[in-house]
Amino acid sequence: MIHISALQSELATHLAAYQILADEQSKQFYGRDWIKDFPPSPCLVVLPESVEQVQFVVTTCGKHGVAIVPSGGRTGLSGGATAAHGEVILSLERMRAVLEVNPIDRTIRCQAGAPLERIQLEATQHDLYFPVDFSSRGSAQIGGNIATNAGGIRVIRYGNMREWVLGLKVVTGRGEILELNGSLWKNNTGYDLRSLFIGSEGTLGIIVEATLKLTTPPKDTTRILCGLSSNDAILPLLTYCRGRLRDLSAFEFIDSTAFGEVIKHRQLRNPLSDTYPAYVLVECELNAPSAMEQVTEAFSEAYEKGLILDVVVSESSAQSQELMNIRDLISETLSMHYTLHKNDISVPVPAIPAFLLELHESITTAYAGFKVVVFGHVGDGNLHVNVLKRTEITDEAFWKSCHDSDRTIFTTVQKFRGSISAEHGVGMLKRDFIHFSRTPEELEMMRGIKAVFDPMNIMNPGKVLPAATRNSCQS
Ligand SMILES: Cc1cc2nc3c(=O)[nH]c(=O)nc-3n(C[C@H](O)[C@H](O)[C@H](O)COP(=O)(O)OP(=O)(O)OC[C@H]3O[C@@H](n4cnc5c(N)ncnc54)[C@H](O)[C@@H]3O)c2cc1C
């Protein structure tokens, strides 16, 4: 059994009083991410201000045998930043500095606690562009984005966070500081340890600093909303867009329920002339002088060919934003008006229509109290599957059935050789389902890798990989 007072006293030898929080309000505030399934119960919250302080916290917790939960902006959707078992929360919120922007090799170096939006703005000020983007950008931190290998709507053009990480500075679970790759664009000297930290969800160590790549900003963008006859029309349109649009940057699916709910509850104007069984929101960069004419021409031909039933092409940034709002507001609108259970999965792109058909059949047959709503980054095979509670069943019955329906969904995902977590990570939420996407051999290797970086199993135990229960603090 560990005593919190001994740990706290030792931490206080290197951290100021305002950097160690033990009050209940702070513990509740820092104790979880957006997932409310696990009640927070940390023993302390620490707010280091330097790499050396992070190292000190890790070695001290290691000495006392207390687990650490690395904490970024806590916008995660898998319970990864949740401290439910007496852990110390190590928040990076006091390490938010942008350290350097280098226009020669187009890189930005920052502390891990810098918010994503800050990096985007800093890049813009240097006429450069950081393309990873999603709606939690104001709170989500670069360290958290790297630890979850975040995606977003522009993955089809720019890839995931992984593509943009040049170098990392980390403090491992052993308390060592590692500089992984610095700012090198080429470095073929053995295993890429940096890559192991991308998507590791805080289970190997703490990311304290990152060097990120930047690129040329698009000259302009336009967005296009299409009404489709059915889900079967998604892939022919994707193939067509890939062939006709030089700089396709997003291809987002919205099913008819998601579209109807967002229009109704947000009192938005339907930009199309009618409602349709399915919708696709396309985003396209306009880099060449005649790009806008080419886009307009491409979509009028798509209409003539019968690939789409209706279309609106934005002609101003206000119209473009109006179209984007429909997609951006879905998640929040559904959460505001329904009791719902979210899932974030991916399947190979060509399998999407067949997967959607089977998903709807399996859920509707087995769970009468559910309504399935799907939307997402369909261009890269990523679907957000939301199960909404119908009024005729109780909350209790709904949550119980969600657990069973997850198995149904994951079995279907597995059948289509997909992933049970496309971009939100595994955390605690999907830890016990990871075998649907990873083999026992792969899991054994992951355990081996964790043991190398974190032999005492103090880094976010119980996340991603099922792990033995750790010691927790007692006051
Ligand atoms: C409205 C909304 C929209 C979203 N849209 C998207 C989307 O389109 N695409 C997408 O990918 N995600 C999306 N997310 C999920 C979330 O924003 C991302 O997963 C994001 O990358 C999490 O960053 P964070 O700083 O909030 O991390 P946290 O939630 O704080 O932590 C996430 C995980 O990373 C670990 N971690 C955090 N910081 C560090 C660090 N410095 N070192 C080591 N480990 C660390 C934590 O322990 C935890 O396991 C969305 C979330 C919301 C609320």
The ligand as an ORCA input file, in Angstrom:
! r2SCAN-3c Opt
* xyz 0 1
  C     -15.688     17.335    -30.638
  C     -14.550     16.361    -30.852
  C     -14.153     16.059    -32.155
  C     -13.095     15.177    -32.371
  N     -12.738     14.888    -33.659
  C     -11.697     14.059    -33.878
  C     -11.298     13.740    -35.217
  O     -11.892     14.179    -36.201
  N     -10.235     12.929    -35.362
  C      -9.554     12.405    -34.299
  O      -8.587     11.682    -34.497
  N      -9.942     12.658    -33.033
  C     -10.982     13.461    -32.798
  N     -11.378     13.714    -31.507
  C     -10.704     13.041    -30.375
  C      -9.568     13.844    -29.702
  O      -9.716     15.229    -29.885
  C      -8.211     13.360    -30.218
  O      -8.020     12.009    -29.857
  C      -7.022     14.185    -29.703
  O      -5.861     13.819    -30.415
  C      -6.776     14.017    -28.196
  O      -5.854     15.011    -27.762
  P      -5.841     15.478    -26.224
  O      -4.696     16.405    -26.034
  O      -7.158     15.965    -25.833
  O      -5.481     14.092    -25.525
  P      -6.070     13.477    -24.177
  O      -7.514     13.177    -24.335
  O      -5.654     14.289    -23.028
  O      -5.258     12.093    -24.145
  C      -5.416     11.117    -25.141
  C      -4.426      9.977    -24.885
  O      -3.100     10.434    -25.086
  C      -2.322     10.337    -23.877
  N      -1.503     11.553    -23.816
  C      -1.928     12.846    -23.794
  N      -0.874     13.676    -23.786
  C       0.242     12.893    -23.792
  C       1.636     13.155    -23.789
  N       2.138     14.401    -23.781
  N       2.489     12.102    -23.784
  C       2.024     10.833    -23.793
  N       0.718     10.524    -23.800
  C      -0.156     11.544    -23.812
  C      -3.345     10.198    -22.761
  O      -2.816      9.485    -21.660
  C      -4.464      9.450    -23.453
  O      -4.185      8.080    -23.474
  C     -12.442     14.589    -31.263
  C     -12.843     14.891    -29.963
  C     -13.881     15.767    -29.749
  C     -14.259     16.076    -28.343
*
